[in-house]
Amino acid sequence: MIEIEGITKRYGDITVVDDVSMVIEPRSVTVIVGTSGSGKTTLLRMINRLVEPSAGAIRLDGADNRSLPGYELRRSIGYVIQGHGLFPHRTVAENIATVPLLLGWDSERIRARVEELMSLFQLDPAEFASRYPHELSGGQQQRVGVARALAAGPNVLLMDEPFGALDPIIRTKAQEDLLAIQKRLGTTIVLVTHDMEEAVHMGDRIAVMDGGRLLQYDTPDRILAHPASTFVDTLVGASEKPFRLLSLGRVGDAVEEGRAEGEPIADDASQRDALAELLWSGRPALPVRNANGRLIGRVTVDGLVRLAACPA
Ligand SMILES: Nc1ncnc2c1ncn2[C@@H]1O[C@H](COP(=O)(O)OP(=O)(O)OP(=O)(O)O)[C@@H](O)[C@H]1O
């Protein structure tokens, strides 16, 4: 658990993070969004003390984050930035081994950990371990950056625009992969992004910042349905809200009785994908299949339109 209490950062007369308090649950994904200059990065960097606060406190699992020297604290917290910041003259394996080496792990343990992480991130060690960052694609570099941040098994992973440099298709895959790995490892993730779509897709909770203040901190569906102010409403994209609500729901939760013609859609697809398919193919309903391939009913345009309306 990360407890942020009245955290404030001032540079001279200017307050860039202003009395922010929030509690981040363990094993959750919290996404910080806001306009440029609203203090997102500064807030994130006060968690691992790359920035020292002017006032307030941050506790990690009950311990004040000032109880350790900053460099020691940072070895226990993963950190990923846009463009990943890999060391260009170190191989993939050496990059991933950075923190375990600093922690004095023996070479066999490091080798095993590097192989485990490379496999987890779908990078064949035989092919990639001895390559240098410039010999990788952008998506592969990004995966190495996250693998490096997770190498020493931190409970907390801080990510600043981690997918910013990826094209939209690789970006979606990278988000999916990260969520799967996060669930498997139980890591608590705090992620900064400009991309509301990413925030709604990835966040268990979203923190909305403006001018250094925390305007709203809530689940994506509550932020979409009950924005705390017109600013939040505009930021989350008023015109996109119905589609964002649908992207949170699974087809399995919109199944109606009955039959429909054509290729079935999987029950774990998003409701947004189902609506897109229905509109694109000009059909009023699609059959739905479960993970075993059995048909379990249908999903209809009318049903999805009802779900896209503002919840009471
Ligand atoms: N070292 C510093 N000295 C003075 N001002 C700073 C310093 N670091 C950041 N700031 C200011 O603090 C404000 C918040 O910056 P921060 O990087 O946290 O914003 P952000 O929300 O992450 O922005 P962006 O989305 O553009 O990255 C900005 O106005 C920035 O200019």
Ligand as a Chemical Component Dictionary entry (heavy atoms), coordinates in Angstrom:
data_LIG
# 
_chem_comp.id                   LIG 
_chem_comp.type                 NON-POLYMER 
_chem_comp.pdbx_formal_charge   0 
_chem_comp.three_letter_code    LIG 
# 
loop_
_chem_comp_atom.comp_id 
_chem_comp_atom.atom_id 
_chem_comp_atom.alt_atom_id 
_chem_comp_atom.type_symbol 
_chem_comp_atom.charge 
_chem_comp_atom.model_Cartn_x 
_chem_comp_atom.model_Cartn_y 
_chem_comp_atom.model_Cartn_z 
_chem_comp_atom.pdbx_ordinal 
LIG N1  N1  N 0 13.267 21.202 -11.233 1  
LIG C1  C1  C 0 12.265 22.072 -11.473 2  
LIG N2  N2  N 0 12.383 23.367 -11.223 3  
LIG C2  C2  C 0 11.379 24.231 -11.433 4  
LIG N3  N3  N 0 10.170 23.879 -11.917 5  
LIG C3  C3  C 0 9.990  22.591 -12.213 6  
LIG C4  C4  C 0 11.013 21.605 -11.998 7  
LIG N4  N4  N 0 10.522 20.388 -12.375 8  
LIG C5  C5  C 0 9.263  20.617 -12.797 9  
LIG N5  N5  N 0 8.935  21.913 -12.707 10 
LIG C6  C6  C 0 7.633  22.515 -13.059 11 
LIG O1  O1  O 0 6.635  21.846 -12.349 12 
LIG C7  C7  C 0 5.449  21.755 -13.122 13 
LIG C8  C8  C 0 4.970  20.318 -13.131 14 
LIG O2  O2  O 0 5.878  19.509 -13.883 15 
LIG P1  P1  P 0 5.636  17.970 -14.129 16 
LIG O3  O3  O 0 6.762  17.470 -14.980 17 
LIG O4  O4  O 0 5.386  17.289 -12.839 18 
LIG O5  O5  O 0 4.278  18.022 -14.947 19 
LIG P2  P2  P 0 3.562  16.883 -15.788 20 
LIG O6  O6  O 0 2.129  16.943 -15.407 21 
LIG O7  O7  O 0 4.256  15.588 -15.628 22 
LIG O8  O8  O 0 3.765  17.459 -17.252 23 
LIG P3  P3  P 0 3.904  16.710 -18.679 24 
LIG O9  O9  O 0 2.614  16.014 -18.883 25 
LIG O10 O10 O 0 4.091  17.881 -19.627 26 
LIG O11 O11 O 0 5.082  15.816 -18.585 27 
LIG C9  C9  C 0 5.773  22.324 -14.484 28 
LIG O12 O12 O 0 5.262  23.609 -14.577 29 
LIG C10 C10 C 0 7.291  22.330 -14.516 30 
LIG O13 O13 O 0 7.760  23.368 -15.308 31 
# 
loop_
_chem_comp_bond.comp_id 
_chem_comp_bond.atom_id_1 
_chem_comp_bond.atom_id_2 
_chem_comp_bond.value_order 
_chem_comp_bond.pdbx_ordinal 
LIG N1  C1  SING 1  
LIG C1  N2  SING 2  
LIG C1  C4  DOUB 3  
LIG N2  C2  DOUB 4  
LIG C2  N3  SING 5  
LIG N3  C3  DOUB 6  
LIG C3  C4  SING 7  
LIG C3  N5  SING 8  
LIG C4  N4  SING 9  
LIG N4  C5  DOUB 10 
LIG C5  N5  SING 11 
LIG N5  C6  SING 12 
LIG C6  O1  SING 13 
LIG C6  C10 SING 14 
LIG O1  C7  SING 15 
LIG C7  C8  SING 16 
LIG C7  C9  SING 17 
LIG C8  O2  SING 18 
LIG O2  P1  SING 19 
LIG P1  O3  DOUB 20 
LIG P1  O4  SING 21 
LIG P1  O5  SING 22 
LIG O5  P2  SING 23 
LIG P2  O6  DOUB 24 
LIG P2  O7  SING 25 
LIG P2  O8  SING 26 
LIG O8  P3  SING 27 
LIG P3  O9  DOUB 28 
LIG P3  O10 SING 29 
LIG P3  O11 SING 30 
LIG C9  O12 SING 31 
LIG C9  C10 SING 32 
LIG C10 O13 SING 33 
# 
